[in-house]
Amino acid sequence: MNTPSVLANGMWANRWNMIWRVTEDRDKRARFVAVHLDECRRWAGAQLRNSKH
C-alpha cells in the first residue's frame, strides 16, 4: 500500500522510501515516523485519546 491513509485523529500517513510518516496534512513535516502503518495508527489513536482529556 503506497497511497496516503487518513488516521484516527484526521492526520495523514504517507509512505516514502519504505518509511511511513504522519503529518497534519499531506504537505507538512512529519510528526511521527514508523516502519509499519499499524504503528502510525496506534500513535494516532493515542494522540486522539490524549487530546480528549
Backbone hydrogen bonds in HBPLUS format (Angstrom, degrees):
<---DONOR---> <-ACCEPTOR-->    atom                        ^
c    i                          cat <-CA-CA->   ^        H-A-AA   ^      H-
h    n   atom  resd res      DA  || num        DHA   H-A  angle D-A-AA Bond
n    s   type  num  typ     dist DA aas  dist angle  dist       angle   num
A0005-SER N   A0013-ALA O   2.91 MM   8  5.12 157.6  1.96 144.2 151.7     1
A0013-ALA N   A0005-SER O   2.77 MM   8  5.12 149.7  1.87 149.3 159.2     2
A0007-LEU N   A0011-MET O   2.75 MM   4  5.34 170.0  1.76 159.7 161.7     3
A0010-GLY N   A0007-LEU O   3.02 MM   3  5.36 161.8  2.05 121.3 122.4     4
A0012-TRP N   A0023-THR O   2.87 MM  11  5.30 162.2  1.91 156.1 160.5     5
A0023-THR N   A0012-TRP O   2.86 MM  11  5.30 154.7  1.92 147.7 156.3     6
A0014-ASN N   A0021-ARG O   2.94 MM   7  5.37 160.9  1.98 148.1 152.1     7
A0021-ARG N   A0014-ASN O   2.86 MM   7  5.37 157.1  1.92 147.8 154.8     8
A0016-TRP N   A0019-ILE O   2.87 MM   3  5.42 166.3  1.89 152.7 155.2     9
A0019-ILE N   A0016-TRP O   3.12 MM   3  5.42 162.6  2.15 112.9 118.2    10
A0020-TRP N   A0034-ALA O   2.75 MM  14  5.19 158.8  1.79 172.5 172.5    11
A0034-ALA N   A0020-TRP O   2.90 MM  14  5.19 160.3  1.94 148.0 153.4    12
A0022-VAL N   A0032-PHE O   2.77 MM  10  5.08 166.0  1.79 157.8 159.8    13
A0031-ARG N   A0022-VAL O   2.65 MM   9  5.61 167.3  1.67 172.0 176.7    14
A0028-LYS N   A0025-ASP O   3.42 MM   3  5.82 164.5  2.44 115.6 119.2    15
A0039-GLU N   A0036-HIS O   3.14 MM   3  5.51 132.0  2.39 104.5 115.7    16
A0040-CYS N   A0037-LEU O   2.99 MM   3  5.08 117.1  2.40  98.0 113.6    17
A0041-ARG N   A0037-LEU O   2.95 MM   4  6.35 154.1  2.02 152.4 160.1    18
A0042-ARG N   A0038-ASP O   2.95 MM   4  6.23 157.1  2.01 148.3 153.9    19
A0043-TRP N   A0039-GLU O   2.97 MM   4  6.19 161.2  2.01 148.2 153.3    20
A0044-ALA N   A0040-CYS O   2.88 MM   4  6.08 163.5  1.91 151.9 156.5    21
A0045-GLY N   A0041-ARG O   2.92 MM   4  6.09 157.0  1.98 147.0 153.4    22
A0046-ALA N   A0042-ARG O   2.99 MM   4  6.23 154.8  2.05 148.0 154.4    23
A0047-GLN N   A0043-TRP O   2.94 MM   4  6.23 155.8  2.00 150.4 157.3    24
A0048-LEU N   A0044-ALA O   2.96 MM   4  6.17 151.4  2.04 145.9 153.8    25
A0049-ARG N   A0045-GLY O   2.98 MM   4  6.24 160.5  2.02 148.4 153.2    26
A0050-ASN N   A0046-ALA O   2.93 MM   4  6.11 162.2  1.96 150.0 155.0    27
A0051-SER N   A0047-GLN O   3.00 MM   4  6.12 144.3  2.13 140.2 149.2    28
A0052-LYS N   A0049-ARG O   3.27 MM   3  5.44 146.2  2.39 101.4 110.7    29
A0053-HIS N   A0050-ASN O   3.39 MM   3  5.64 161.1  2.43 104.7 110.1    30
